[in-house]
Amino acid sequence: MRVPSDSELTLLSEGDEQQLEQFAFTYSVTVDWREEDEEIVRLFGKRLPDETVGVTSTDKGLDVTYNGQLHSIPLTFTGQDRYITIRGFQELIRDQYEIRLFEASYFSDTHEFLILPKRQWEELDSRYPKRTREIFRVVDDELDFP
């Protein structure tokens, strides 16, 4: 899988609703509130074509290998683990990538995310700050399934 090109990203600010839905369908990572945490890491990892990502479950959470380095994501084994996993993975990739939620999916039991290189997020935030804030929500400590 690949990340969207800079020209495809202009659809986020200049495209109509149908184009935005097509963009989300093509590039988003979809996470159901019941998704297995290992699968969440795999889904995000597939969107990083130049990176290697592996994951295994442990009795304390997840062991995630990112570009050959092992990282642990402790879990609570509750419904809040979906976002613990997402925030944990975000922390591993934060130097090069950022994950944001498509705001339109927030009140659903299935959330859609876009993962982009930080450079592309910075360009979007600079060129289209208002539109970017309307479409996306930053993954922070408070974000969870409603």
N, C-alpha and C positions, 0 to 999 in steps of 0.2 A: 504494500500500500504506500501511497505517497501523500505528502502534505500539499495543500493547494498552492498554486503559483501566485505570484503577486497580482497578476491580472485577474485571476479568479477571485481573489480577495476583494476586489473592487465591487463585486456583486453584493457584498455585505452592506455597502453604503449606497450604492447606486441601483441595485437590483430591486425588482418588485417582490411582492410576497411569495409568488410562485418560484421565482429564482432563488430566494432565500431558503425556501423549503427544500428545493432540489440540492442546494449547496449543503444544507444540514444533512440531508439523506446521504449524500455522497461522502462527506468528510467527518461526520460526527461519530463519536463513540457512545453507544447507547447502553445505559446501565439501569437495570430494573432494581427496585428496592429489595428484591429477594436474590439478586445475583450472588453467585459464589465469589468470595473475595479473590481467590486465585484467578478466576476468569476475568475479573476487572483488570488485574495487572496484565494478563495476556492481551486483552482487548486494547489497552493503551499501548502496550509494547508493539503490537502490530502496526500502529500508526507512526512508529519511529523507525523508518527504513534503514537508517545508518547506525542503529544502536542494537545491542544484544540484550535481551531481557529474558530472564527465567524466573520461575516462582515455584515454591513448594510450601505446603502447609506444615506447621509444627503445632505442638501442644500449647504454644504461647502466641501464635499468630502466623505470620508469613515470613519466609526467608526469600528475599528478592535479590537476584543477581543482575546487576546493571553494569554492562560493559566489563564483565569479569570481576566486579567487586560485590561482595556479599553484604546485604543490609537486612536488618530485621525490622518488621513492622508489627509491634505488639497489638493484639486485638482483644476486645472485651467479650467476644462471642455473643453479641447482642445485635439488634437491628441497626445500631449506630455504626457498625463496622464498615458498612459500605463507604461512608465518607471518611472514616479513619483510614481505610485503604487508599482512597483517592488522594487524601491529603498526604499520606505517607509516600505514595508514589510521586506526587508533585514535588515533595521535598528532595527526592533522589534526583530528579531531572531538572531542578530549578535553575541550574547554571545555564542550561541550553534551551529549555522548553518551558512552556506554561500551559496549564489546563484551565479552561473556563467553561462555565455552564451556559448553554443556550437558555436565556431567561424564559423564553416561551414554554420550556418544558418543566419549569420549576414546580408547578402545582399538579404535576402528573406523578404517577408512581414509577414512571420511567423517565430518567433524566438523560439529556443529550449533552455531550461535551465536545469541545473543539480543542485539540492539542496542536500548538504551533511553536515554531522556533521563537525565542524571545524577540529576535530582531523583527519578525513580522508583527508580533503584538505591539511592539513599540511604534512601528510605522502606522498601524491602524489607530492606536491611541493618539498619535500625533496628528494624523490626517483627518480622522473622523471621530473625535472624542465623544461627541454627543451620541452619535449613532452606535458606536461601540458599546457605550454604557447602556443603551436601550436594548441591545441584542444579547449582550453577555453579562454574566455575573462572575466576579472573581471568586475562586474557591478559597474561602477563609475558614477560620475556626468555628464560626456559627452556622455555616451552610450544612444542611442536612435535608433529608426527605421531610416534607411537611407532615 
